[in-house]
Amino acid sequence: MSELIPVLETLIADVQAGRPAALCTIVKTKGSTPQAPGATMLVRGDFSTLGTLGGGCVEAEVRKQAFQLLQQDRAALLDYLLNHDYGWDDGLICGGRMFVGVSPITSAAGLAPFQDALARARRREPACIPIIVEHEGVRQEYRVNLEVPPTLLIAGAGHVGQAVARLAVEVDFHVVVFDDRADCAAPERFPPGVELVVDDIARGLREFAIDPECYVLIVTRGHNHDQQALEAVVRQDLRYLGLIGSRRKSRMILDGLTEAGVPPERAERVRTPIGLSIGAVTVAEIAVSVVAELVQVRRQSGPALVEGPFEVSDSKR
């Protein structure tokens, strides 16, 4: 979502100022391509662009064709086969096929769905933008979903929690960090946008409005805090629940949960040790492995970024 926000903001500002622009979105791919459906580029009236479709000759060709379509106020579905025609000068010979929807927006009257989507996204609500195209004489609509950044709760503001928070923000997670030490959960230790909760960690987690789409990562400074934090959330339905530590430590904590009356099936949902197996040793490497696992979970179970095509109703003609 974060990559689309500046594109939409610029689109709205340009059109309101009387400068038409064209949204170019990859709506479908086949085989190997440099970008996935949902990648969007704005072609502006001065021939400049914002966003990317993967670079290279294909992006340059889309830019040229989209600018021509913008001058004609005509929408189209462009079809590119990524062979030697588009890859000889930069090595981009993927062999796949990319379909790009080009939708010119030429007047403020056409901005309503984009303004609504932007407002929803800023409120962290699901939203989508329409890409209306002409294809074989038929008007069709693709819908590009603006992803709501998933919430990642990090129990522990130590070195690992800090490193994970920094990376998670970069890949568009909404991060909330819990710690009972004000000097650790201090704004200067974290990037802008990270929420900090200075409180007893377990209590803070229990009082947070957790929903089934939340990710929870437990990386506190000790076994007792880990167990208390885990007990606070383990009965909740979560997208991801991870606990840092060795297999021996994790087994002790999970056994403690069972002794405390937590159903075995709940304890078995805890991912531990956390992170993808990349041989991580340093704090920074551990953070990379953990955030990679978070992204893997997100992408394996998330909704499609582009839906369609749908037939365009008379009201949109």
N, C-alpha and C positions, 0 to 999 in steps of 0.2 A: 504493500500500500504506500509506503513512504516514497517510492520512486514515482508513483502516479500523482501524488499531491502537487508537487511543483508544476507538473505538466498541466493539470487541471486549472491551477491558479493562473498560469500564464495564458491558457486558452481563454478563460473568462475575462481576464484583463484586456487581452488583445481585441476580442470581439466587442466588448463594451466600448473600447476606444475607436471602433470603426475599422479594425484591422482583422479581416477574416483569417482563419487558420484551418488546417486540416489535421484531424487525428488519424494516425496510421497505426494499426494494431495487428499483431500476428494473431489470427483467429483460429488457425489450424496448421498442424505440421504433419509430415510423414517422413519417417526415417530420421537421420542425423541432421540437426540444424543448429546454428549458433545461438539461437534463442528459442524459448518455449512460448506457447500461446499465452497471451496476456502482456507480452512486451509491447510497449507503446512509445511512439515518437510523434512529436508535434512538429509539423511543417508550417512555418509562419509566413506571413505575407512578404517579408523581406528576404525569403529563401533560407533563413537561418532555421536551426532545429533545436529541439530540447528532448532529451530522452534518447534511447537507442534501440535498434532492432538487431544489434549484434555487430555492427560495423561492416567494413569491407564494401565490395562492389554492390552487393544486394541493397545495403542501406542507401548507398549513393543513387542507385536506380530508383528505389522507392521515393526518395526525396525528389528526384526529377519528375517522376510521373505524378506524384501527389501535388506538386506545385502546379503542374499543368491542369490537373483535375480541379484544383482550387480556383484557378482563373476561370474555369468553365462552370464552377459551382456544380460539379458532378461527382457522385459517389461511385466507387467501383471496388471489386474484389480482384486483387492482383495475385498472380500465380507465378512463383519462381521455382525453377528446378536448379538446385545448387550443384552445377557441374562446372566444366572448364570455362564456360561463358562468363561466370561470375566469380571464379576463383583463381584465374591464372596469375594475377598480379599480386595476390596477397596470401596465397596458400589456402584460401577458404573453399576447399573442394569437399564438402560434407557428403554429397550424394543424396541428400534429402530433398524435401519439397516444402515450401513455405507459402501459405496463403495470407495475404495482408489486406485487411479491410481499410479503405481510405474513405473517411467521412468528413467532408468540408462543413464547417460551421461559419456561416456568413453573416448572420444577424443575431442581435440580442434575443430575439424571439426563440431561437434554438438552444439557448443556454440553460433553460430551466432544469432539465434532467442532470446536467453536470453540476449546477449549483446545489441542487438537492443532494446529490451523491457526496459532494465535498463537505456539506454541512453534516451529513450523517457520519461520514468518516471521522470528522473532528470530534464527534460525540462518541466515537468508538462503537458505532452501530453498523450492521451489515449494509452495504450499498453496492450499486452497480451502475455502470455507464453504458449507454447504447452506442453501438457502431452500426449504422444503417448503410447498406451498400446496394449497388445494382449488380446483379449477376445473371447473365443470360436472359436479360429483359425482365427479370423479377426483382422486386425490392425485398431485401431480407435484413433481419436485425440479429446481430450478435450482442451478447451481454457480457461485459467484462466486470468481474466481481472485484471490488476493492477489499482486500483482506483486512479484517480487524486484527491488529497486533495481539497475539495471544498473551495472556498474563502469566508471567513467570515469578513465582514467589521463592525467594532465596532465604533460607533460614541460616543466618551466619554472615557477618560482614567482614570476616577475616580475609587473608590473602586470596584464597580460592574463590570465595564469594565475590570479592571485588573484581577479580579477573574475569569471572564468568559474566558478571553484570555488564562489564564494558563490552565484551564481545556480543552478548545477547542483544543489547541495544542496537548494535550495528546491523544485526540481521532481523530487526523489526519486532522484537519482543517488548511488551510493556513490563518493566521490571520493578518489583517491590522487594526491598531487602529488610529483613528483621534482625535486630540484635539489641541486647540489653546494655551495650556499651556505647555511650554517646560519642566517644572519641573514635570508635571504629565505624559507626554508622553516621559519619560526618559528611556533609555535602561536598567538601573539597576532595574527598576520596573517590567520588563517583561522577560519571558523566551527567550532563543535564538530562532531565526526563526520568531519572531513576527516583522512585519514591522510597523514602527511608522511614522505618517505623522503629523508634527507640522504646522498647518495652520488653518485658519478659517474653522470650521468643515464642514459647508455647501459647501463652495467652494472646499474643498478637495474631498468631495464626488462627486460633479459635474464633477470634472476633472479626477476622477478615471475611468478606462476602465471597467465599469460594464457590465456583461453579464447575460443572463437569469439563469445561474447556481449559481449566487452569493447569499449569505445570508447576510442580513443587520440587525444589531441590534442597536437600538438607546437608549443609556443610558447616556445622557449628564447631566450636572449639573443643568439644569433649563428648565422651560417650553418653553421659547423663543428659546433656542438652540435646544430643541427637535423638535419644530415646523419647524424651519429653516432646520434642518437636514432631517426631513421627507419630506418637500417640495422639497428638492434636489433629492430625489430618488423615490418618490411615483409613478411617471409616468413611471418608468422603469419596465420591466418584470424581476421578481426576483423569485428565489426558495423560499425565506423566507424574510419577512419584519416584524420585531417586535419592539414594543415601550414599554418601561418600564413605570409603573405608575399605579395609582388607576383608577378605572373605570370613576370617575368624571373627573380627569385630562385628561384622554385619550379622553373622549367624547368632552371636550372643544377643544382639539387640532384637532380632526377629524372634528368637526364643522367648525373650522377655515380653514381647507383645502377646504371644500366645498364652503365656502364663497370666497376663493381665486380662485375658478374656477376649482378645481380638480374634475374630474368626480366621482360621488358617488361609482361606481363599483371599482375604484382604491382605494378609502379610505377604503372600506369594506374589502380589502385584508390585511389590517394591523392587525397583531396579537397583541392584547393588552387586558388585561394584559398578560405579557409574562411568559413562563415557565409552566411546568407540575404542576398540583395541588398536591403538597406533603406537604403543610403546612409550607413552607419555611419561616424562620424569619431572620436569620443572613445573612450577605453578602455571606458567603461560601455556605449556603444552597440555597440561591437564584441562585447563579451561577450553582449549581448542577441541579436545576430545569430547568434553561434556556438551559444548554448544553444538558440535556436529551431531551428536546423538539427539539433541532437542530438535534440530532441523530435520533429521531423518524421520522422527516421529511425526513431526508436523506435516511433512510432505507426503508421507505414506498414507495418512488418514484424512488429509484435508480435502475440501471441495475443489472442483475444477475451476480454474481461473476464468475460463471462457466457456459460455454456453451458447448453443444455437447451431445452425441458423433457425430463426423463427420467422414466420410470415408476418409482414408488416401490415397492420390494420389500416383501414381507411383514414382513421384519425391522425395517422402519422404521415400520410401522403402529402 
